Amino acid sequence: MKHLEENFKLAKKQDRRAQKALYDLFSAKMLAIANSYTNNFHDAEDILMNSFLKCFNKINDCRDWKSFPFWLRKIIVNDSISFVRKNKNILYADVEIADDYSDEEINENLNEINIEEIFSKMPAGYRLIFNLYVFEERKHQEIAEILNISEGTSKSQFSKAKKWIADYLKSKENGQKNTETVKS
């Protein structure tokens, strides 16, 4: 943490080595966050670079080194959302569905879940709302404002995302059972 504090203070003075040190410290995690929104590694890299440029240009807006990781994450998330909204034509169905799939069904297989695999196959609209709700801990009202959709659409898309994950996990489980039967 001491290095973070020192590098943060030096980066505020536009020290390139300190900026590089901060980039090295946070780039992998921030790239993963951007990729979870875009589902495209090259787009995520572009977002990462642009976000770090924005970060270093506005670093004086971040007052405390302790809040820097959260401040940087917010930039990455906002830039990722902006990118997805601008470059992906996401249609949200404003339809309510029953919440037939419990969190227990999803949690049963948590040890076997490959998040990257799931996000790579999940529809963009579901992924965006799921990320905001679960990982960014945003409320449906906030998500609706960010994405310019209704709160009901946000809830519906989140419910559909959970159903999609549960269905995906069931199909993977069935696929594994089928291959186990063949091997026997």
C-alpha positions, -999 to +999 in steps of 0.1 A: +000+000+000+029+023+006+039+021-030+004+029-041+004+060-019+038+072-032+030+065-068-004+082-065+013+114-052+039+113-079+014+106-106-005+137-095+027+156-104+026+139-138+055+116-131+055+091-159+072+063-139+046+066-112+018+065-138+034+034-153+036+018-119-001+025-113-009+011-147+011-020-140-006-024-106-042-021-119-043-028-156-050-066-154-080-062-131-093-032-150-089-051-183-110-080-169-137-055-158-138-039-192-138-073-209-167-084-188-188-056-203-176-058-239-169-095-243-142-085-268-106-084-256-095-058-282-124-035-273-116-040-237-079-030-243-090+002-261-113+010-232-085+003-208-061+027-226-086+054-229-097+051-193-061+053-180-055+084-202-086+099-187-075+089-153-041+104-155-055+136-171-080+140-143-060+124-114-062+157-094-100+150-091-092+120-070-083+135-036-071+104-017-048+076-027-070+052-007-100+059-030-079+057-062-087+020-070-124+027-066-122+059-086-103+042-114-128+013-114-157+038-118-139+053-148-134+019-164-171+009-158-185+041-171-163+040-202-172+004-207-209+012-205-205+041-228-187+020-253-213-008-252-242+017-256-225+034-285-212+004-304-237-024-296-273-023-307-289-037-275-326-042-275-343-046-242-376-062-241-399-045-216-415-077-205-417-090-169-411-127-164-416-149-135-385-154-113-386-192-118-349-197-112-337-194-076-303-182-067-298-217-051-299-233-086-271-209-097-252-212-064-252-251-065-226-251-092-205-221-081-173-241-078-177-253-114-186-220-129-162-204-154-173-168-153-154-158-184-170-186-204-205-176-192-199-139-200-185-147-234-218-165-244-243-143-224-263-119-246-249-083-243-280-068-227-282-094-200-244-091-193-245-054-190-273-053-165-260-084-146-226-067-142-241-035-130-264-051-105-241-079-092-206-066-095-211-028-093-239-032-068-262-007-085-299-006-078-323-011-107-334+025-105-297+036-111-293+010-139-324+024-155-311+059-154-276+049-167-290+029-196-320+051-203-344+023-198-373+017-174-367+002-140-390-027-149-368-034-180-338-035-157-355-060-134-367-081-162-333-082-179-317-092-147-342-119-141-337-131-177-299-131-171-303-153-140-326-176-160-300-177-188-272-186-164-293-213-148-302-227-182-266-225-193-254-243-162-281-270-166-271-276-202-234-279-192-243-303-164-264-323-188-236-323-213-212-336-187-237-363-176-240-374-212-203-376-217-199-396-184-226-420-196-207-425-229-174-431-211-190-458-188 
